[in-house]
Structures are given as C-alpha cells and as structure tokens.
C-alpha cells in the first residue's frame, strides 16, 4: 500500500494499531500481575507518544523546520517500534498463557531481570523440560 497509495498507508497502519491497542488494554484488565500491566501501560504510552509525534510532524512541520528541529518523524519511528515490540511480547505471553499454561510463561528482561523497563522484555517458559525429562532453566 505504501508504494501504490502512500497517503493512505499511515491511515491504514493506525486503523490496525488502534484495535490492537484496545485488545491489549482488555487483556491487561484481566491480568493480576503488576509486571504485565506495567509493560502494557508502557506499550500504550509509547503508542500514544508515537501518535502525538506523527500528528505533530504532519500538522506543524513548517514550525519544526523553522526552529531547526525536523526530528518529529524520527521520534514516530522510535516510539512505534518500541510500542510494537512490547505489544508483540505481551500478545505472545497472553497466547502462551491461554494455549500452554503448563509451560508457565513469564515475562523476563534482558540483560538482567531486575532492570525492568531498562531491559528488553521477552517471554520465558519456566515449565520447559528437556527430552530426557530434566527440568530446563
């Protein structure tokens, strides 16, 4: 769509992003873990910041250029990338929780779990066992 009709591409992406964020919020409401809720809130905040920077870039481009600050579109790309990654991790967690709860999925952060928002989130399975039946961790 970006090559055929570029003006509609951004609208199509937001049309997909808003329902995905809504589903994420609904999933978070049923979650009791503060770690999951915090990651979801951060993802929603990044999505909101991306939206604000994109709208600001499109509506006030001449103002940003006049003060030699043409970086709002760059901020859009950074914020939407962070929001998308965090949302993908959360959706993977929710899917694993519903499909394979016996594997005990948890959200962890790389490089160290105690870094929280400074780390990179990923889904880990605490209930994994090797082919020999040994617990893997």
N, C-alpha and C positions, 0 to 999 in steps of 0.2 A: 504494500500500500504506500510505503514511503516513496518509492520510485514512480508510481503511477499518479498518485494524487497527494503530494506532501502536505498540503494544508489540512487534510482530513486525518493524517496519521496521528497527530498529537491528540486529537479528539477521540479517536478510536482507542488509543492507549489509556486515556483517562476513563473511558467508558468501561474498560476492563479492570482498571485499578480500583475504582470506587466500590463495585460489588465485592471484589476480593478483600478489600479492607473491611467492608461490612461483615463478611463471613468470618474474618479473623476476630473482629470485636465480639461477635456472637459466640465463637468458640471460647474466647477468653472469659466470658461471663460465667461459663460452666466450669472453669478451671479454678482449683483452690490453691495452686502453687504460686507464691509471690514471684518466684523466678520466671515463670512462664508469663505471668501478667506483666511484669516489668519489661520483658523482651517484646511483648506485643505492644505495649504502650510506646516503647522506643521506636518500633517499626511504624506505628501510626503517626508519631511525631515527625519522623523522617519523611513520611509521605506528605504530611501537611507542609513541612518546610520546602519540599520539592515543588509542591503545588504553588506555594507563595513565590518562590524564586522564579518559576516558569511564568506565572502571570505577571510578575514584576518585570521580567525581561521583555515580555511581549508588549505590555502596556506602556512601560516607561523606558524603553530602550534609548531614546534620544537623551533623556535626563541622565541615565547611567553613563552614556558616552560623553556627555558634556562635562562630567566631573572625572573623566578618565577612569571609569570603573566598569568595563564591559564584561564582567565575570559572572553575571547572574545565571546565564545559561550553563556555565560550568558548574555552578552550585546545584542546579537542577540535576545534572548528570550524577554528581556525587551523592546527593540526598536520595535520588530514586534508586541508585544502585544499592545503597545501604538498606533502604526500606525493603527493596525486593529480596535481597539476600536474607534478611531477618525474617520476612514473611515466609519465604521458602523453607527455612529451618523450622519455623513454627508449624507450618502445614505438614511437613514431614513428621514432626513429633506427634501431631494430632492424628495423622493417618496411622502411624505405628501404634499409638495408644489404642486405637479402635480395632486395628487388624491383628496385631500380635502383642497383646498386653502381657503375655507370659514372658516376653523378652525384656520387660521392664525398661522402656525407653526413658531417658533422662536428657536434659539439656546441659551440656558442658561448654566450657570456654577454653579456647586455645590461646596462648601457650600455658596458662595456669588458670585453673578453675576459680580461684579466689579473686581474679581480676575483674570479674563481672563485665560491666559494659565496656571495659578497655580491651577485652579479649574478643576472639572471633567465635561466635556460637556454632555448635554442631550437635547432632543427636548421637547419643551413645546408648548401647544396649547393655544393661547390667546382667541380663539373664542369658547371655550367649554361652554356649558350650561347644567345645571342640568335637571332632569326630570320635574321639576316644571317650567322650563323656565328661572330660575335665572342664571345670568352670574356667572361662577365659576372662581375664581382667587385667 
